[in-house]
């Protein structure tokens, strides 16, 4: 399945890549080596995280092939040019930045690439810890990944976008955030940040480890209606969205 791919790594990471992508393979290895310890510390992971394999692919067709055949994830073909990374268990298929110009809507930026890989690592850790990852709502999983990768500070799901919506009192409800894919990315991280700010990081860890039916709020012990009201009030607090992320 990976015939012709080169490899580098160590006991924790295996990076597979095509000829000409050695630079990006080294970059991936360096980012993962630096960021995985920070994330395992955040999640208070006691055991050694399993070996992670990342495959850097050189075009859209190869991306789609490996998502289907290696990850066993259904994907339309050709997949959207917005899709550039897919994790599953401890494998990750990533479109190489060398292919961005021809096979994606993105332009390579080192900071964005780093945050993308951290985002996908968060998904891996959540899947590793969750008793039923498939039941979790999209806003929760994507919100957690956007929050801990700090994509919200810099990118399309940025705090500026949210603050502009708050200023216009154009805030979606929880049901809308859950129902609409774009809203899950734009607003999910604000709910995660609200929970961490109001209930502590320990509650985030409990929600990751204990949620089994898709109702992550049940771990808190309050209804979605009550939490939505508290979240809206919190959104209007000075500096609630702009302080330091991650505890």
VEXSEZA-86078 format. One line per field, with one value per atom (N, C-alpha, C): residue number from 1; x, y, z. Coordinates in nm, 2 decimals. Layout:
// residues N
seq: (NUM ...);
X: (X ...);
Y: (Y ...);
Z: (Z ...);
// end
This chain:
// residues 247
seq: (1 1 1 2 2 2 3 3 3 4 4 4 5 5 5 6 6 6 7 7 7 8 8 8 9 9 9 10 10 10 11 11 11 12 12 12 13 13 13 14 14 14 15 15 15 16 16 16 17 17 17 18 18 18 19 19 19 20 20 20 21 21 21 22 22 22 23 23 23 24 24 24 25 25 25 26 26 26 27 27 27 28 28 28 29 29 29 30 30 30 31 31 31 32 32 32 33 33 33 34 34 34 35 35 35 36 36 36 37 37 37 38 38 38 39 39 39 40 40 40 41 41 41 42 42 42 43 43 43 44 44 44 45 45 45 46 46 46 47 47 47 48 48 48 49 49 49 50 50 50 51 51 51 52 52 52 53 53 53 54 54 54 55 55 55 56 56 56 57 57 57 58 58 58 59 59 59 60 60 60 61 61 61 62 62 62 63 63 63 64 64 64 65 65 65 66 66 66 67 67 67 68 68 68 69 69 69 70 70 70 71 71 71 72 72 72 73 73 73 74 74 74 75 75 75 76 76 76 77 77 77 78 78 78 79 79 79 80 80 80 81 81 81 82 82 82 83 83 83 84 84 84 85 85 85 86 86 86 87 87 87 88 88 88 89 89 89 90 90 90 91 91 91 92 92 92 93 93 93 94 94 94 95 95 95 96 96 96 97 97 97 98 98 98 99 99 99 100 100 100 101 101 101 102 102 102 103 103 103 104 104 104 105 105 105 106 106 106 107 107 107 108 108 108 109 109 109 110 110 110 111 111 111 112 112 112 113 113 113 114 114 114 115 115 115 116 116 116 117 117 117 118 118 118 119 119 119 120 120 120 121 121 121 122 122 122 123 123 123 124 124 124 125 125 125 126 126 126 127 127 127 128 128 128 129 129 129 130 130 130 131 131 131 132 132 132 133 133 133 134 134 134 135 135 135 136 136 136 137 137 137 138 138 138 139 139 139 140 140 140 141 141 141 142 142 142 143 143 143 144 144 144 145 145 145 146 146 146 147 147 147 148 148 148 149 149 149 150 150 150 151 151 151 152 152 152 153 153 153 154 154 154 155 155 155 156 156 156 157 157 157 158 158 158 159 159 159 160 160 160 161 161 161 162 162 162 163 163 163 164 164 164 165 165 165 166 166 166 167 167 167 168 168 168 169 169 169 170 170 170 171 171 171 172 172 172 173 173 173 174 174 174 175 175 175 176 176 176 177 177 177 178 178 178 179 179 179 180 180 180 181 181 181 182 182 182 183 183 183 184 184 184 185 185 185 186 186 186 187 187 187 188 188 188 189 189 189 190 190 190 191 191 191 192 192 192 193 193 193 194 194 194 195 195 195 196 196 196 197 197 197 198 198 198 199 199 199 200 200 200 201 201 201 202 202 202 203 203 203 204 204 204 205 205 205 206 206 206 207 207 207 208 208 208 209 209 209 210 210 210 211 211 211 212 212 212 213 213 213 214 214 214 215 215 215 216 216 216 217 217 217 218 218 218 219 219 219 220 220 220 221 221 221 222 222 222 223 223 223 224 224 224 225 225 225 226 226 226 227 227 227 228 228 228 229 229 229 230 230 230 231 231 231 232 232 232 233 233 233 234 234 234 235 235 235 236 236 236 237 237 237 238 238 238 239 239 239 240 240 240 241 241 241 242 242 242 243 243 243 244 244 244 245 245 245 246 246 246 247 247 247);
X: (0.08 0.00 0.09 0.20 0.29 0.42 0.41 0.53 0.58 0.71 0.77 0.79 0.73 0.74 0.87 0.93 1.05 1.00 1.10 1.06 1.16 1.12 1.21 1.13 1.20 1.13 1.20 1.13 1.19 1.09 1.10 1.01 0.87 0.86 0.73 0.66 0.73 0.68 0.74 0.65 0.70 0.64 0.72 0.68 0.71 0.61 0.63 0.61 0.69 0.69 0.74 0.71 0.76 0.89 0.96 1.08 1.06 1.15 1.14 1.07 1.01 0.94 1.01 1.14 1.22 1.21 1.22 1.21 1.08 0.97 0.84 0.83 0.89 0.88 0.96 1.07 1.15 1.07 1.00 0.92 0.81 0.74 0.64 0.69 0.80 0.87 0.90 0.96 0.99 0.87 0.77 0.65 0.58 0.57 0.51 0.59 0.72 0.81 0.80 0.78 0.77 0.63 0.52 0.39 0.32 0.35 0.28 0.30 0.42 0.44 0.35 0.34 0.25 0.11 0.06 -0.08 -0.10 -0.01 -0.03 -0.02 0.05 0.05 -0.09 -0.14 -0.27 -0.38 -0.38 -0.48 -0.44 -0.33 -0.29 -0.28 -0.22 -0.21 -0.09 -0.12 -0.02 0.06 0.00 0.07 0.13 0.22 0.29 0.19 0.18 0.09 0.14 0.05 0.10 0.18 0.25 0.33 0.24 0.27 0.20 0.26 0.18 0.23 0.16 0.24 0.19 0.24 0.15 0.19 0.16 0.27 0.26 0.24 0.13 0.10 0.12 0.14 0.18 0.07 -0.05 -0.16 -0.29 -0.40 -0.54 -0.58 -0.54 -0.58 -0.52 -0.39 -0.32 -0.38 -0.42 -0.48 -0.61 -0.69 -0.82 -0.80 -0.70 -0.67 -0.64 -0.55 -0.50 -0.60 -0.68 -0.79 -0.88 -0.91 -1.00 -0.93 -0.81 -0.75 -0.67 -0.61 -0.53 -0.61 -0.69 -0.76 -0.90 -0.95 -1.08 -1.19 -1.17 -1.27 -1.33 -1.46 -1.52 -1.50 -1.47 -1.44 -1.49 -1.55 -1.60 -1.47 -1.49 -1.38 -1.41 -1.33 -1.22 -1.27 -1.20 -1.24 -1.22 -1.28 -1.28 -1.14 -1.10 -0.97 -0.95 -1.05 -1.04 -0.99 -1.00 -0.95 -0.80 -0.73 -0.58 -0.52 -0.60 -0.55 -0.67 -0.64 -0.74 -0.67 -0.71 -0.66 -0.75 -0.70 -0.79 -0.70 -0.75 -0.67 -0.53 -0.42 -0.29 -0.22 -0.30 -0.25 -0.31 -0.23 -0.28 -0.23 -0.32 -0.29 -0.29 -0.18 -0.17 -0.13 -0.20 -0.15 -0.02 0.08 0.21 0.19 0.25 0.25 0.31 0.39 0.44 0.33 0.22 0.11 -0.01 0.01 -0.10 -0.14 -0.05 -0.08 -0.17 -0.15 -0.22 -0.34 -0.34 -0.44 -0.51 -0.51 -0.58 -0.61 -0.68 -0.71 -0.61 -0.52 -0.43 -0.29 -0.23 -0.09 -0.01 0.11 0.19 0.23 0.20 0.25 0.29 0.42 0.47 0.39 0.34 0.26 0.12 0.06 -0.07 -0.05 0.07 0.09 0.12 0.19 0.21 0.07 -0.01 -0.14 -0.23 -0.22 -0.30 -0.26 -0.13 -0.08 -0.12 -0.11 -0.16 -0.31 -0.38 -0.53 -0.55 -0.48 -0.51 -0.46 -0.35 -0.31 -0.41 -0.48 -0.58 -0.69 -0.73 -0.83 -0.78 -0.65 -0.60 -0.61 -0.57 -0.58 -0.72 -0.81 -0.95 -1.00 -0.97 -1.02 -0.96 -0.83 -0.76 -0.83 -0.88 -0.93 -1.08 -1.15 -1.30 -1.35 -1.46 -1.52 -1.61 -1.65 -1.73 -1.71 -1.60 -1.57 -1.67 -1.73 -1.83 -1.96 -1.99 -2.11 -2.09 -1.97 -1.95 -1.99 -2.05 -2.09 -1.97 -1.99 -1.88 -1.83 -1.92 -1.87 -1.78 -1.80 -1.71 -1.57 -1.57 -1.44 -1.36 -1.43 -1.36 -1.33 -1.42 -1.40 -1.27 -1.26 -1.15 -1.02 -1.02 -0.90 -0.86 -0.96 -0.94 -0.88 -0.94 -0.90 -0.76 -0.73 -0.59 -0.48 -0.52 -0.41 -0.39 -0.48 -0.48 -0.50 -0.57 -0.61 -0.70 -0.77 -0.87 -0.80 -0.67 -0.60 -0.56 -0.55 -0.48 -0.56 -0.65 -0.70 -0.85 -0.91 -1.05 -1.15 -1.11 -1.20 -1.16 -1.11 -1.04 -1.13 -1.07 -1.15 -1.20 -1.14 -1.19 -1.32 -1.34 -1.47 -1.58 -1.55 -1.64 -1.68 -1.58 -1.60 -1.69 -1.67 -1.75 -1.89 -1.92 -2.05 -2.12 -2.04 -2.09 -2.13 -2.05 -2.08 -2.21 -2.25 -2.38 -2.49 -2.46 -2.55 -2.60 -2.51 -2.54 -2.48 -2.53 -2.47 -2.56 -2.51 -2.59 -2.62 -2.73 -2.76 -2.68 -2.68 -2.61 -2.66 -2.80 -2.85 -2.80 -2.79 -2.74 -2.59 -2.51 -2.37 -2.35 -2.44 -2.43 -2.48 -2.57 -2.63 -2.55 -2.47 -2.40 -2.25 -2.20 -2.05 -1.97 -1.99 -1.91 -1.92 -2.04 -2.06 -1.98 -1.97 -1.89 -1.75 -1.69 -1.55 -1.54 -1.64 -1.63 -1.66 -1.76 -1.80 -1.78 -1.75 -1.73 -1.62 -1.51 -1.40 -1.44 -1.54 -1.58 -1.65 -1.73 -1.80 -1.69 -1.60 -1.49 -1.42 -1.38 -1.31 -1.40 -1.53 -1.62 -1.62 -1.63 -1.64 -1.51 -1.39 -1.27 -1.26 -1.30 -1.29 -1.39 -1.51 -1.61 -1.60 -1.56 -1.56 -1.42 -1.32 -1.19 -1.15 -1.02 -0.97 -1.01 -1.03 -1.07 -1.20 -1.29 -1.42 -1.40 -1.31 -1.28 -1.23 -1.14 -1.08 -1.19 -1.28 -1.39 -1.48 -1.51 -1.60 -1.54 -1.41 -1.34 -1.34 -1.33 -1.31 -1.45 -1.55 -1.67 -1.79 -1.79 -1.91 -1.93 -2.04 -2.07 -2.19 -2.27 -2.40 -2.41 -2.31 -2.31 -2.36 -2.41 -2.45 -2.34 -2.24 -2.13 -2.16 -2.27 -2.31 -2.36 -2.40 -2.45 -2.34 -2.22 -2.11 -2.10 -2.14 -2.14 -2.25 -2.36 -2.48 -2.57 -2.57 -2.66 -2.72 -2.83 -2.90 -2.83 -2.85 -2.79 -2.85 -2.98 -3.04 -2.98 -2.95 -2.88 -2.74 -2.67 -2.53 -2.53 -2.62 -2.62 -2.64 -2.73 -2.75 -2.62 -2.56 -2.43 -2.32 -2.32 -2.22 -2.24 -2.36 -2.39 -2.35 -2.37 -2.33 -2.18 -2.12 -1.97 -1.91 -1.97 -1.92 -1.90 -1.99 -1.99 -1.90 -1.84 -1.75 -1.62 -1.56 -1.44 -1.33 -1.26 -1.14 -1.17 -1.30 -1.33 -1.27 -1.26 -1.22 -1.07 -1.01 -0.88 -0.77 -0.80 -0.69 -0.61 -0.52 -0.44 -0.51 -0.49 -0.56 -0.49 -0.56 -0.50 -0.45 -0.50 -0.45 -0.37);
Y: (-0.12 0.00 0.13 0.12 0.23 0.20 0.12 0.09 0.22 0.24 0.36 0.47 0.46 0.57 0.55 0.67 0.67 0.68 0.66 0.67 0.73 0.80 0.85 0.85 0.85 0.85 0.79 0.75 0.68 0.59 0.55 0.46 0.51 0.65 0.71 0.75 0.79 0.84 0.77 0.75 0.70 0.80 0.86 0.96 0.89 0.87 0.82 0.93 0.93 1.05 1.01 1.09 1.06 1.13 1.09 1.15 1.30 1.39 1.53 1.60 1.52 1.57 1.55 1.53 1.50 1.62 1.74 1.86 1.87 1.84 1.84 1.73 1.61 1.50 1.53 1.59 1.64 1.74 1.83 1.93 1.86 1.76 1.69 1.62 1.55 1.48 1.58 1.69 1.79 1.84 1.87 1.93 1.82 1.70 1.60 1.57 1.56 1.53 1.64 1.76 1.87 1.88 1.85 1.88 1.76 1.64 1.53 1.53 1.55 1.55 1.66 1.78 1.88 1.84 1.77 1.72 1.61 1.52 1.41 1.46 1.57 1.63 1.70 1.76 1.83 1.72 1.61 1.51 1.41 1.44 1.36 1.21 1.19 1.05 0.99 0.88 0.81 0.71 0.64 0.54 0.60 0.53 0.58 0.58 0.69 0.69 0.60 0.52 0.43 0.51 0.43 0.49 0.55 0.67 0.75 0.74 0.71 0.71 0.82 0.90 1.00 0.98 0.98 0.96 1.09 1.15 1.27 1.23 1.28 1.24 1.36 1.32 1.43 1.48 1.42 1.46 1.42 1.47 1.45 1.30 1.24 1.10 1.01 1.03 0.95 0.98 1.10 1.13 1.05 1.05 0.98 0.83 0.78 0.64 0.59 0.66 0.62 0.65 0.75 0.77 0.65 0.60 0.49 0.36 0.33 0.20 0.18 0.29 0.28 0.31 0.42 0.46 0.40 0.34 0.28 0.39 0.51 0.62 0.65 0.65 0.68 0.83 0.85 0.99 1.00 1.11 1.13 1.14 1.11 1.12 1.21 1.30 1.35 1.43 1.42 1.49 1.64 1.72 1.86 1.91 2.02 2.08 2.14 2.15 2.20 2.09 1.97 1.86 1.83 1.84 1.82 1.73 1.68 1.59 1.51 1.38 1.29 1.20 1.20 1.10 0.99 0.88 0.76 0.67 0.66 0.58 0.65 0.58 0.64 0.66 0.66 0.69 0.82 0.89 1.02 1.04 1.07 1.10 1.25 1.31 1.45 1.49 1.58 1.63 1.71 1.68 1.75 1.90 1.99 2.13 2.15 2.06 2.07 2.05 2.00 1.98 2.08 2.17 2.27 2.35 2.40 2.49 2.42 2.29 2.22 2.14 2.11 2.01 2.06 2.19 2.24 2.39 2.44 2.59 2.67 2.60 2.66 2.69 2.79 2.82 2.78 2.73 2.68 2.80 2.78 2.87 2.78 2.80 2.71 2.71 2.83 2.83 2.75 2.78 2.71 2.56 2.52 2.37 2.31 2.38 2.33 2.31 2.42 2.41 2.30 2.28 2.17 2.03 2.01 1.88 1.87 1.98 1.97 1.94 2.00 1.98 1.83 1.77 1.62 1.54 1.58 1.50 1.50 1.62 1.63 1.52 1.51 1.41 1.27 1.24 1.11 1.08 1.18 1.16 1.15 1.23 1.21 1.08 1.03 0.89 0.79 0.81 0.71 0.70 0.82 0.83 0.81 0.84 0.84 0.70 0.67 0.54 0.52 0.63 0.61 0.74 0.75 0.87 0.90 0.79 0.81 0.88 0.87 0.93 1.08 1.13 1.27 1.36 1.47 1.57 1.64 1.68 1.74 1.86 1.94 2.07 2.04 1.94 1.90 1.86 1.77 1.72 1.83 1.90 2.01 2.13 2.16 2.27 2.24 2.12 2.08 2.09 2.04 2.05 2.19 2.27 2.41 2.49 2.46 2.53 2.49 2.36 2.32 2.34 2.35 2.38 2.53 2.61 2.76 2.81 2.73 2.78 2.91 2.91 3.02 3.15 3.15 3.28 3.34 3.25 3.30 3.28 3.19 3.14 3.17 3.11 3.14 3.13 3.04 3.02 3.12 3.23 3.32 3.39 3.43 3.51 3.63 3.69 3.81 3.79 3.68 3.64 3.63 3.57 3.55 3.68 3.76 3.89 3.98 3.97 4.05 4.01 3.88 3.83 3.87 3.86 3.90 4.05 4.13 4.28 4.30 4.22 4.23 4.15 4.09 4.00 3.89 3.84 3.74 3.60 3.55 3.44 3.32 3.21 3.09 3.02 2.94 2.86 2.73 2.65 2.52 2.43 2.43 2.34 2.37 2.50 2.54 2.51 2.52 2.49 2.34 2.26 2.12 2.07 2.14 2.10 2.15 2.26 2.31 2.29 2.23 2.20 2.32 2.43 2.55 2.61 2.60 2.66 2.58 2.45 2.36 2.41 2.45 2.50 2.64 2.72 2.86 2.89 2.81 2.83 2.72 2.60 2.49 2.52 2.58 2.61 2.71 2.79 2.89 2.82 2.71 2.63 2.56 2.50 2.43 2.52 2.64 2.74 2.79 2.80 2.84 2.73 2.61 2.50 2.49 2.51 2.50 2.62 2.74 2.86 2.85 2.79 2.79 2.67 2.56 2.43 2.37 2.43 2.38 2.27 2.26 2.16 2.02 1.99 1.86 1.82 1.92 1.89 1.85 1.92 1.88 1.74 1.70 1.57 1.46 1.50 1.41 1.39 1.50 1.49 1.40 1.41 1.33 1.18 1.15 1.02 0.95 1.03 0.97 0.98 1.06 1.08 0.96 0.90 0.77 0.78 0.88 0.88 1.00 1.08 1.20 1.32 1.31 1.42 1.46 1.53 1.56 1.65 1.72 1.81 1.73 1.60 1.53 1.50 1.51 1.49 1.61 1.72 1.84 1.84 1.78 1.77 1.88 1.96 2.06 2.05 2.10 2.09 2.18 2.15 2.23 2.37 2.38 2.51 2.60 2.55 2.62 2.66 2.57 2.59 2.69 2.69 2.79 2.93 2.94 3.08 3.12 3.04 3.08 3.11 3.03 3.05 3.19 3.22 3.35 3.47 3.45 3.56 3.57 3.45 3.45 3.51 3.49 3.55 3.70 3.76 3.91 3.96 3.87 3.92 3.97 4.07 4.13 4.03 4.01 3.92 3.77 3.73 3.59 3.51 3.57 3.49 3.52 3.61 3.65 3.62 3.55 3.52 3.40 3.35 3.24 3.11 3.03 2.90 2.79 2.69 2.56 2.58 2.49 2.49 2.38);
Z: (0.00 0.00 0.00 0.06 0.07 -0.01 -0.11 -0.19 -0.25 -0.25 -0.31 -0.21 -0.10 0.00 0.08 0.11 0.19 0.34 0.43 0.57 0.66 0.76 0.87 1.00 1.11 1.24 1.35 1.45 1.57 1.63 1.75 1.81 1.83 1.83 1.85 1.73 1.62 1.50 1.38 1.28 1.15 1.04 0.97 0.87 0.73 0.65 0.52 0.42 0.31 0.22 0.09 -0.01 -0.15 -0.17 -0.28 -0.32 -0.34 -0.29 -0.30 -0.18 -0.09 0.02 0.15 0.15 0.27 0.36 0.31 0.39 0.48 0.41 0.48 0.58 0.54 0.63 0.76 0.75 0.86 0.95 0.88 0.95 1.03 0.97 1.04 1.16 1.14 1.25 1.37 1.34 1.44 1.51 1.44 1.50 1.60 1.55 1.63 1.75 1.74 1.85 1.96 1.92 2.01 2.08 2.00 2.04 2.11 2.08 2.14 2.29 2.35 2.49 2.56 2.50 2.55 2.56 2.46 2.45 2.55 2.56 2.66 2.80 2.82 2.95 2.98 2.88 2.90 2.93 2.86 2.88 3.00 3.07 3.18 3.15 3.03 2.98 3.05 3.12 3.20 3.12 3.03 2.95 2.83 2.77 2.65 2.53 2.46 2.34 2.23 2.17 2.06 1.95 1.87 1.76 1.66 1.62 1.52 1.38 1.28 1.15 1.06 1.00 0.91 0.77 0.67 0.53 0.46 0.41 0.33 0.18 0.12 -0.02 -0.11 -0.24 -0.33 -0.42 -0.41 -0.50 -0.44 -0.50 -0.45 -0.46 -0.58 -0.60 -0.49 -0.46 -0.36 -0.22 -0.19 -0.07 -0.05 -0.16 -0.15 -0.14 -0.21 -0.21 -0.07 0.00 0.13 0.24 0.22 0.32 0.32 0.20 0.18 0.23 0.17 0.19 0.32 0.36 0.48 0.61 0.60 0.71 0.72 0.61 0.60 0.63 0.58 0.59 0.46 0.45 0.32 0.29 0.16 0.11 -0.03 -0.07 -0.20 -0.29 -0.42 -0.51 -0.63 -0.67 -0.58 -0.46 -0.35 -0.23 -0.25 -0.16 -0.16 -0.15 -0.22 -0.21 -0.07 0.01 0.15 0.24 0.20 0.28 0.26 0.36 0.35 0.46 0.55 0.65 0.71 0.73 0.79 0.89 1.01 1.11 1.13 1.17 1.21 1.30 1.43 1.52 1.54 1.50 1.51 1.37 1.27 1.13 1.09 1.01 0.96 0.81 0.72 0.58 0.57 0.51 0.50 0.36 0.30 0.17 0.19 0.12 0.14 0.10 0.17 0.13 -0.01 -0.06 -0.20 -0.30 -0.26 -0.35 -0.33 -0.24 -0.21 -0.34 -0.41 -0.52 -0.62 -0.65 -0.75 -0.70 -0.57 -0.52 -0.40 -0.36 -0.25 -0.27 -0.18 -0.18 -0.10 -0.03 0.06 0.01 0.07 0.05 0.17 0.15 0.27 0.36 0.49 0.59 0.70 0.75 0.85 0.98 1.02 1.14 1.13 1.01 0.99 0.98 0.91 0.90 1.04 1.12 1.26 1.33 1.32 1.39 1.34 1.21 1.14 1.20 1.22 1.27 1.42 1.49 1.63 1.64 1.55 1.55 1.53 1.43 1.41 1.52 1.59 1.70 1.82 1.83 1.93 1.90 1.77 1.73 1.77 1.75 1.78 1.93 2.01 2.15 2.21 2.15 2.19 2.16 2.04 2.00 2.09 2.13 2.22 2.35 2.40 2.54 2.55 2.44 2.44 2.44 2.52 2.52 2.40 2.33 2.20 2.12 2.05 1.97 1.86 1.81 1.70 1.75 1.88 1.93 1.96 1.97 2.01 1.90 1.93 1.83 1.76 1.64 1.56 1.63 1.68 1.74 1.86 1.93 2.05 2.00 1.91 1.86 1.79 1.70 1.63 1.72 1.81 1.90 1.99 2.04 2.12 2.04 1.91 1.83 1.79 1.76 1.72 1.84 1.96 2.08 2.12 2.13 2.18 2.08 1.95 1.85 1.84 1.90 1.90 1.76 1.67 1.54 1.56 1.67 1.69 1.70 1.74 1.75 1.62 1.51 1.39 1.26 1.25 1.12 1.10 1.00 0.96 1.08 1.17 1.29 1.40 1.37 1.46 1.56 1.67 1.77 1.71 1.61 1.55 1.48 1.42 1.36 1.46 1.57 1.68 1.74 1.77 1.83 1.74 1.61 1.52 1.53 1.54 1.55 1.68 1.79 1.92 1.92 1.85 1.85 1.78 1.68 1.61 1.68 1.79 1.86 1.76 1.68 1.58 1.63 1.74 1.80 1.78 1.72 1.70 1.83 1.83 1.94 1.93 2.04 2.04 1.94 1.91 1.81 1.67 1.64 1.51 1.50 1.61 1.61 1.58 1.64 1.62 1.48 1.43 1.30 1.18 1.19 1.07 1.09 0.98 0.99 1.01 0.94 0.95 1.09 1.15 1.28 1.38 1.36 1.46 1.47 1.36 1.36 1.41 1.37 1.41 1.56 1.61 1.75 1.85 1.80 1.89 1.99 1.95 2.04 2.15 2.12 2.23 2.34 2.30 2.41 2.49 2.42 2.50 2.59 2.54 2.62 2.74 2.72 2.82 2.93 2.89 2.99 3.07 3.00 3.08 3.17 3.13 3.21 3.33 3.31 3.41 3.50 3.45 3.53 3.55 3.49 3.50 3.40 3.38 3.28 3.32 3.44 3.49 3.42 3.40 3.34 3.19 3.12 2.99 2.98 3.07 3.07 3.10 3.19 3.22 3.10 3.03 2.92 2.81 2.79 2.69 2.73 2.86 2.90 2.93 2.96 3.02 2.93 2.82 2.74 2.65 2.66 2.58 2.49 2.51 2.43 2.34 2.33 2.24 2.31 2.43 2.51 2.61 2.56 2.64 2.76 2.75 2.86 2.98 2.96 3.08 3.18 3.14 3.23 3.33 3.28 3.36 3.46 3.42 3.51 3.50 3.39 3.36 3.22 3.20 3.07 2.97 2.84 2.73 2.74 2.78 2.78 2.89 3.00 3.11 3.07 3.01 2.97 2.86 2.77 2.66 2.71 2.81 2.87 2.94 3.01 3.08 2.98 2.87 2.76 2.70 2.67 2.61 2.70 2.82 2.92 2.93 2.92 2.93 2.80 2.69 2.56 2.57 2.65 2.66 2.77 2.84 2.95 2.89 2.94 2.90 2.90 2.79 2.78 2.80 2.80 2.82 2.70 2.58 2.47 2.43 2.50 2.45 2.54 2.65 2.75 2.70 2.79 2.75 2.74 2.63 2.61 2.68 2.72 2.77 2.91 2.99 3.13 3.17);
// end
